[in-house]
Amino acid sequence: MQLTETQNAIRDMYRSYMTNELEPRTEAFESGEESVFPFMKKMIKDLGLDVAVDQMFNSDDSSSAKDESEKPTGGEDMKALADFAQAQLIIEVSRINPGFQQSFGVSVGLCGGNIAMRGTAFQKEKYARPLMKGEKVGCWCLTEPGAGSDAFGSMKSKVRREGDHYVMNGSKTFITNGPDGDIFLVYARNEEDNSIQAFILEREFEGLSTGKPFKKMGMRCSPTSEVFFDNVRIPLENILGGGNSDRDHVRKSLSRERMGISIMGYAIAERCFEIARDYAKEREQGGQPIANYQLIQNRLARMYIDVANARRIVYGTVDSSQELSALDASAAKLYLAEVGTRVATEAIHILAGYGYMEEYKVERLMRDAMLLELGGGTTEIQILTIARHILAT
Ligand SMILES: Cc1cc2nc3c(=O)[nH]c(=O)nc-3n(C[C@H](O)[C@H](O)[C@H](O)COP(=O)(O)OP(=O)(O)OC[C@H]3O[C@@H](n4cnc5c(N)ncnc54)[C@H](O)[C@@H]3O)c2cc1C
C-alpha cells in the first residue's frame, strides 16, 4: 500500500510528534505519576486539531447534526484526506501508547463525537466543542455490572420524568476516563416506555459519583472506574439530540468504535513486528544473529503476513467513501484485535527474556492489545454478529 506524498507528510509529522512528545511521557503515564489529560489538551493544540474543531463548529452546517453518510458529496478529496489523517493519528498514537489512545478515543470520539453528531445545537456548543478540543474529559457509559455483552437487554439504569427534569438511578462499570470525567454520555432505560435513551450528565450534577480507578492488566494510563447515579436530576435539554437518540445510534457508535479498535490492533502489530525484526538482526546467539535461524524467520514471516493483511484492511477501509457496515466492522474488529495480540505475543517469543522486561516495550503492547479482544464487544459477540448478518441474506 503506497501512501501519496501528502499522506506520507501527515504520517511523518504525527510520527515525529509522538516519538518526541508522547514516548518520553509514557512511563510517567503508565505508573500514574502523571495524568494523560493535560497532555491530551496540549497534543490537540500542538497538532492544530483545535482549530479544525472550531472550523467544524463554526461552519454553516454546525447547527444540524450530520452523520458521515449524510455529508455533502463535494470536496471528496479533502474528506478522504481528513479521514486518512484521523486514522493515521490513531495509528501513530497507538504505536507508542495504546492506553493513551483508549482515553483519547473515548473522550474525543465516543463522547464528544457522538454529541457532535447527534446532539442539539446547545449540546454541541456546550459539550461537544470543549470535549473535542481536549478542554473537558468525556466518558461513554453503556456497560453495567450485570449488563456487559447484553448491554441493552439487561440494562438496569433507569430514568423517570419528574416535571422539567429526568431523574436517573443505577450504575455503570468499566467506564474509561471515569475517575477524571467531566462529562458523561449515559445510556439508561426510560421507565415510561422501556426505551433506551442517552443523556448528557456533568460531574457537578448532584448524585453522580465515580469509584476509584481499577487496577488493570493493561491500558494502565487510561483510568477506568464505576459511575453511580443516585437520584441525579437531569434537565430535559440534556437528553441527547432532544430525545431522538435510539438503539440505532448506539449501534452506529459501536461500529465506529470497532473500526477504531481495529486500527489500534494494526498499529500494535506493526510496532511489535518492527521491534522484533530489528532485534532479531542484532541479537547474536551461537555466534550469529538469531535472524539467521529458520525458526525465527518462520515467526517473522508469519508476523509480516498478519501486519500486511491488517494494513490492507485498515487503509482499504479508510479510503472507502461508504460507511462501514455492521458486518464488516465486526469482521475487521475480530480479525485485527487478534492480529494485535498474536503479533505482540510472537514479538515476546523473539525477544525472549528481554521481551518480558518493560524496557523493550513489547510486554506492555501485548497487555494493552488484550483489551482490544474484549472491549467494544467480545470476540464471541463479534462472531455472533457476523453469523447473524451472513445468514440473514
Ligand atoms: C479497560 C476497559 C475499558 C472499558 N471501557 C468501557 C467504556 O468506556 N464504556 C463502556 O460502556 N464499557 C467499557 N468497557 C466494558 C466492555 O465493553 C465490556 O467489558 C465488554 O462489553 C464485555 O462485557 P463483560 O465484561 O461484562 O463480559 P460478559 O458479557 O459477562 O461476557 C463474559 C463471557 O461470556 C461471553 N458471552 C456473553 N454473552 C454471550 C453470548 N450470547 N454467546 C456467547 N458468549 C457470550 C463473552 O464473550 C465473554 O467471553 C470497558 C472494559 C474494560 C476492560
PDBQT file of the ligand as one rigid body, heavy atoms in Angstrom, charges set to zero:
ROOT
HETATM    1  C1  LIG A 401     -10.372  -1.482  30.355  1.00  0.00    +0.000 C 
HETATM    2  C2  LIG A 401     -11.807  -1.480  29.948  1.00  0.00    +0.000 A 
HETATM    3  C3  LIG A 401     -12.389  -0.289  29.492  1.00  0.00    +0.000 A 
HETATM    4  C4  LIG A 401     -13.742  -0.272  29.143  1.00  0.00    +0.000 A 
HETATM    5  N1  LIG A 401     -14.320   0.922  28.786  1.00  0.00    +0.000 NA
HETATM    6  C5  LIG A 401     -15.664   0.981  28.636  1.00  0.00    +0.000 A 
HETATM    7  C6  LIG A 401     -16.313   2.254  28.448  1.00  0.00    +0.000 A 
HETATM    8  O1  LIG A 401     -15.669   3.306  28.387  1.00  0.00    +0.000 OA
HETATM    9  N2  LIG A 401     -17.675   2.275  28.349  1.00  0.00    +0.000 N 
HETATM   10  C7  LIG A 401     -18.436   1.147  28.418  1.00  0.00    +0.000 A 
HETATM   11  O2  LIG A 401     -19.645   1.246  28.316  1.00  0.00    +0.000 OA
HETATM   12  N3  LIG A 401     -17.849  -0.080  28.586  1.00  0.00    +0.000 NA
HETATM   13  C8  LIG A 401     -16.494  -0.177  28.716  1.00  0.00    +0.000 A 
HETATM   14  N4  LIG A 401     -15.878  -1.397  28.914  1.00  0.00    +0.000 N 
HETATM   15  C9  LIG A 401     -16.717  -2.598  29.022  1.00  0.00    +0.000 C 
HETATM   16  C10 LIG A 401     -16.558  -3.604  27.888  1.00  0.00    +0.000 C 
HETATM   17  O3  LIG A 401     -17.169  -3.114  26.724  1.00  0.00    +0.000 OA
HETATM   18  C11 LIG A 401     -17.160  -4.930  28.408  1.00  0.00    +0.000 C 
HETATM   19  O4  LIG A 401     -16.207  -5.466  29.304  1.00  0.00    +0.000 OA
HETATM   20  C12 LIG A 401     -17.486  -5.901  27.310  1.00  0.00    +0.000 C 
HETATM   21  O5  LIG A 401     -18.579  -5.419  26.562  1.00  0.00    +0.000 OA
HETATM   22  C13 LIG A 401     -17.836  -7.297  27.851  1.00  0.00    +0.000 C 
HETATM   23  O6  LIG A 401     -18.735  -7.256  28.918  1.00  0.00    +0.000 OA
HETATM   24  P1  LIG A 401     -18.411  -8.074  30.268  1.00  0.00    +0.000 P 
HETATM   25  O7  LIG A 401     -17.012  -7.745  30.658  1.00  0.00    +0.000 OA
HETATM   26  O8  LIG A 401     -19.484  -7.812  31.239  1.00  0.00    +0.000 OA
HETATM   27  O9  LIG A 401     -18.412  -9.616  29.844  1.00  0.00    +0.000 OA
HETATM   28  P2  LIG A 401     -19.674 -10.619  29.746  1.00  0.00    +0.000 P 
HETATM   29  O10 LIG A 401     -20.713 -10.028  28.865  1.00  0.00    +0.000 OA
HETATM   30  O11 LIG A 401     -20.069 -11.037  31.106  1.00  0.00    +0.000 OA
HETATM   31  O12 LIG A 401     -19.023 -11.862  28.994  1.00  0.00    +0.000 OA
HETATM   32  C14 LIG A 401     -18.322 -12.926  29.660  1.00  0.00    +0.000 C 
HETATM   33  C15 LIG A 401     -18.025 -14.005  28.620  1.00  0.00    +0.000 C 
HETATM   34  O13 LIG A 401     -19.255 -14.549  28.122  1.00  0.00    +0.000 OA
HETATM   35  C16 LIG A 401     -19.304 -14.433  26.705  1.00  0.00    +0.000 C 
HETATM   36  N5  LIG A 401     -20.678 -14.207  26.290  1.00  0.00    +0.000 N 
HETATM   37  C17 LIG A 401     -21.550 -13.258  26.714  1.00  0.00    +0.000 A 
HETATM   38  N6  LIG A 401     -22.726 -13.348  26.060  1.00  0.00    +0.000 NA
HETATM   39  C18 LIG A 401     -22.589 -14.381  25.192  1.00  0.00    +0.000 A 
HETATM   40  C19 LIG A 401     -23.464 -14.979  24.206  1.00  0.00    +0.000 A 
HETATM   41  N7  LIG A 401     -24.685 -14.514  23.984  1.00  0.00    +0.000 N 
HETATM   42  N8  LIG A 401     -22.967 -16.024  23.491  1.00  0.00    +0.000 NA
HETATM   43  C20 LIG A 401     -21.699 -16.487  23.687  1.00  0.00    +0.000 A 
HETATM   44  N9  LIG A 401     -20.847 -15.966  24.594  1.00  0.00    +0.000 NA
HETATM   45  C21 LIG A 401     -21.287 -14.925  25.320  1.00  0.00    +0.000 A 
HETATM   46  C22 LIG A 401     -18.398 -13.247  26.385  1.00  0.00    +0.000 C 
HETATM   47  O14 LIG A 401     -17.945 -13.247  25.046  1.00  0.00    +0.000 OA
HETATM   48  C23 LIG A 401     -17.283 -13.455  27.397  1.00  0.00    +0.000 C 
HETATM   49  O15 LIG A 401     -16.390 -14.435  26.921  1.00  0.00    +0.000 OA
HETATM   50  C24 LIG A 401     -14.511  -1.464  29.212  1.00  0.00    +0.000 A 
HETATM   51  C25 LIG A 401     -13.907  -2.657  29.634  1.00  0.00    +0.000 A 
HETATM   52  C26 LIG A 401     -12.587  -2.673  30.005  1.00  0.00    +0.000 A 
HETATM   53  C27 LIG A 401     -11.981  -3.976  30.495  1.00  0.00    +0.000 C 
ENDROOT
TORSDOF 0
